[in-house]
Amino acid sequence: MCCIMPRVEYVSDTSIFARFIEKGEQILVYSMKVGAQEDIAMILPIPVARNSGEKAVSFINLEKYPDFFKDMSKGFITKLRGKGGGGGFGGPPPTKPKLAIVKVGQFEASYVPTINDFDRLDERFRLPENTWDAIPAYKKYGFVVFKMSSIAKAETDEKAKTTEHAYHPMAFRFPSLNRSRLYFPTVHIHDGEIHDKEEFDHALYCQVTGGDHSSLASRLESEQLASAFMDVEKCEGVIEGDEHIYRKLINGRHRNKDIWI
């Protein structure tokens, strides 16, 4: 799920990469373009293994590799287009210690272990108390928060005073609650409300080492190993250079839900 606050005009060109690494940890890399009139914060609920503590999430700085997903898409450049797609915060006393804020390239990031810990988050990142009432499924999740400032400006609509922002990819690793399925946060909350269906403009990428690949049947496989089209040295360990990458495109109006494989 991607929750962006406050209200944004639009979100487009979303790319997500997922991969399991050692000891049941999952890596997530997230990128998008946003049309907004002010600074925003993005919240990603993640299925963190229980009792993982406040340091369960490790942030990865990809500031030196802004073309991470641009290069990744090159692994599928000769593939036929159109294929591989389809388809209130309660609260303990406010005397609790604040949650850590980490500088990760262009972002300020924090990890919130539970919904009840949102009152420990820096005031700039807090959401209205009723935000999560409509989505009880996330009550057992942890939350990654990225504060995005008005940095990279691609184009400004003078009449609407809306600027499209492009950021380097956000990346982190966490101990997953489900060690046999990769999680892609694809539920949309961009206008403060949850809708049954939303417009998707997503490219979902993953790498799978060993195991059963049958769940990847609907995804395109890169013709070459990742090292042939990615700058592995700039990936900070996110990519396994000696493995192929799989891709699924999801465009148009679809059911508003997260995706697991």
C-alpha positions as a printed Julia matrix, in Angstrom:
261×3 Matrix{Float64}:
   0.0     0.0     0.0
   1.19    3.49   -0.83
  -0.38    6.27    1.25
   0.64    9.8     0.29
  -0.24   12.74    2.49
  -1.4    15.42    2.11
  -3.47   15.23   -1.07
  -1.59   14.92   -4.39
  -2.82   15.68   -7.89
  -1.58   12.43   -9.4
   0.95    9.62   -9.11
   2.42    7.95  -12.19
   5.22    5.78  -13.5
   5.42    3.63  -10.36
   8.13    0.96  -10.31
   8.7    -1.57   -7.52
  11.45   -4.17   -7.15
  11.4    -7.0    -4.61
  13.85   -9.75   -3.68
  14.5   -12.03   -0.75
  17.96  -12.07    0.75
  19.42  -13.96    3.71
  17.47  -14.94    6.83
  14.03  -14.19    5.4
  14.67  -10.5     4.78
  12.96   -8.83    1.83
  14.31   -5.9    -0.11
  11.9    -3.32   -1.52
  12.8    -0.55   -3.96
  10.08    1.99   -4.81
   9.99    4.8    -7.34
   7.29    7.09   -8.73
   6.53   10.49  -10.18
   4.23   12.76   -8.19
   2.24   15.85   -9.07
   1.95   17.94   -5.92
   1.74   21.54   -4.77
   3.65   21.04   -1.53
   6.01   18.76    0.35
   4.54   15.31    0.92
   5.11   12.19    2.99
   4.71    8.64    1.7
   3.79    5.8     4.06
   4.33    2.16    3.1
   2.88   -0.49    5.43
   5.11   -3.57    5.37
   4.51   -7.1     6.74
   7.35   -7.16    9.26
   8.01  -10.32   11.28
   6.55  -10.01   14.76
   8.72   -8.81   17.65
  11.37   -7.46   15.27
  11.84   -4.25   17.25
  12.36   -0.65   16.25
  15.49   -1.37   14.19
  13.88   -3.99   11.97
  14.18   -1.83    8.85
  17.51   -0.93    7.26
  17.37    1.9     4.73
  19.44    1.73    1.54
  20.66    4.89   -0.18
  20.31    4.77   -3.98
  20.94    8.48   -4.47
  23.92    7.67   -6.7
  21.77    5.49   -8.92
  18.73    7.57   -9.94
  18.46    5.54  -13.16
  18.01    2.26  -11.26
  14.63    1.49  -12.85
  15.48    3.1   -16.18
  18.37    0.66  -16.53
  16.25   -2.23  -15.24
  13.69   -1.64  -17.99
  16.49   -2.05  -20.56
  16.57   -5.74  -19.72
  13.2    -6.02  -21.47
  13.79   -3.62  -24.35
  13.55   -6.32  -27.04
  10.46   -7.95  -25.56
   7.09   -7.42  -27.19
   5.24   -4.46  -25.75
   2.13   -5.32  -23.8
   3.34   -8.75  -22.72
   3.95   -9.7   -19.13
   1.27   -7.39  -17.81
  -2.38   -7.45  -17.0
  -3.85   -9.06  -15.04
  -7.58    6.4    15.47
  -4.05    6.04   16.74
  -4.39    5.05   20.35
  -1.89    5.93   22.36
   0.49    5.26   25.09
   1.64    8.35   26.93
   3.39   11.0    24.82
   6.48   10.68   27.0
   7.71    7.75   24.93
  11.0     8.4    23.08
  10.78    9.73   19.55
  11.39    7.38   16.65
  14.64    7.79   14.77
  14.77    9.82   11.56
  17.37    8.7     9.02
  18.71   10.81    6.16
  18.61    8.63    3.02
  19.74   10.63    0.0
  16.96   13.09   -0.89
  14.66   11.75    1.83
  14.16   11.78    5.55
  12.93    8.34    6.59
  11.55    6.67    9.71
  10.3     3.23   10.68
   7.13    3.0    12.78
   6.84   -0.49   14.38
   3.06   -0.4    14.94
   0.05    1.85   14.46
   0.21    2.71   18.17
   3.71    4.13   17.67
   2.64    6.89   15.28
   2.47    9.33   18.21
   6.23    8.83   18.6
   6.89    9.92   15.06
   8.19   13.38   14.32
   5.21   15.74   14.13
   5.93   16.5    10.48
   5.16   12.9     9.51
   1.95   12.31   11.48
  -1.36   11.52    9.81
  -4.97   12.14   10.89
  -6.01    9.73   13.62
  -8.7     8.06   11.49
  -6.42    7.27    8.54
  -6.12    3.56    9.28
  -9.66    2.94   10.55
 -10.85    1.96    7.08
  -8.03   -0.54    6.51
  -7.87   -2.84    9.56
  -5.8    -5.39    7.63
  -2.72   -3.28    8.31
  -3.07   -3.24   12.09
  -0.32   -5.86   12.45
   2.02   -4.22    9.97
   4.99   -1.95   10.46
   5.26    1.32    8.53
   8.05    2.97    6.57
   7.71    6.76    6.18
   9.55    8.87    3.61
   9.37   12.67    3.76
   9.7    14.1     0.25
  10.6    17.71   -0.27
  10.23   19.7    -3.48
  13.52   18.7    -5.03
  13.57   17.38   -8.59
  11.06   19.31  -10.67
  10.25   17.92  -14.09
   7.43   20.18  -15.24
   5.15   22.78  -13.7
   1.52   23.45  -14.61
   1.36   27.21  -14.05
  -2.43   27.34  -13.96
  -2.78   24.56  -11.4
   0.54   25.37   -9.73
   1.24   21.64   -9.67
   4.81   20.46  -10.08
   5.77   16.95  -11.14
   8.55   15.62   -8.94
  10.87   12.75   -9.77
  12.99   11.28   -6.98
  15.73    8.71   -6.83
  14.38    5.28   -5.77
  13.53    4.63   -2.12
  14.98    1.35   -0.85
  15.06   -0.66    2.36
  15.19   -4.2     3.75
  13.09   -5.8     6.47
  12.46   -9.23    8.07
   9.31  -10.42    6.36
   6.35  -11.97    8.14
   5.92  -14.28    5.14
   9.2   -15.82    4.02
   7.75  -17.66    1.03
   5.98  -14.78   -0.75
   7.28  -11.44   -2.0
   5.21   -8.4    -1.07
   4.45   -5.48   -3.4
   2.69   -2.47   -1.75
   0.27   -1.5    -4.5
  -2.9    -0.34   -2.71
  -3.48    3.36   -3.51
  -4.44    6.07   -1.04
  -3.63    9.3    -2.85
  -6.62   11.5    -2.04
  -7.15   10.55    1.59
  -9.76    7.92    0.68
  -9.7     4.21   -0.22
 -11.46    3.24   -3.43
 -12.36   -0.3    -4.55
 -10.67    0.27   -7.9
  -7.85    2.59   -8.94
  -5.86    3.51  -12.03
  -2.58    1.57  -12.14
   0.6     2.62  -13.92
   2.95    0.06  -12.38
   5.98   -1.98  -13.38
   6.67   -4.73  -10.84
  10.11   -6.34  -10.92
  11.59   -9.16   -8.88
  14.43  -11.62   -8.6
  13.97  -15.15   -7.28
  16.87  -17.4    -6.36
  16.1   -21.12   -6.37
  12.74  -22.53   -5.37
   9.59  -22.85   -7.47
   9.35  -20.33  -10.33
   5.83  -21.35  -11.39
   4.3   -18.2    -9.87
   6.39  -16.16  -12.32
   4.75  -17.69  -15.38
   2.8   -14.5   -16.13
   5.91  -12.33  -15.9
   8.5   -11.55  -18.52
  12.01  -12.8   -17.84
  14.97  -10.64  -18.86
  16.94  -12.13  -21.74
  20.21  -11.45  -19.98
  21.56  -11.58  -16.44
  21.02   -8.4   -14.43
  24.71   -7.48  -14.64
  24.33   -7.02  -18.42
  22.04   -3.99  -18.09
  22.32   -2.84  -14.45
  25.25   -1.05  -12.77
  25.59   -3.63  -10.01
  28.24   -1.61   -8.15
  25.76    1.25   -7.66
  22.98   -1.08   -6.47
  24.23   -1.29   -2.87
  23.56   -5.04   -2.78
  19.95   -4.68   -3.92
  20.46   -6.61   -7.19
  21.98  -10.05   -7.68
  24.03   -9.58  -10.84
  24.13  -13.26  -11.74
  20.35  -13.7   -11.78
  17.65  -12.77  -14.28
  14.96  -10.21  -13.47
  11.22  -10.74  -13.94
   8.71   -8.02  -14.81
   4.93   -7.59  -14.77
   3.21   -4.47  -16.1
  -0.12   -3.41  -14.61
  -1.89   -0.56  -16.36
  -5.43    0.72  -16.38
  -8.19    0.34  -13.83
  -7.78   -2.59  -11.43
  -8.89   -3.78   -8.01
  -7.16   -1.69   -5.36
  -5.11   -4.28   -3.47
  -1.56   -5.25   -2.59
   0.14   -7.95   -4.64
   2.0   -11.04   -3.39
   3.93  -13.64   -5.39
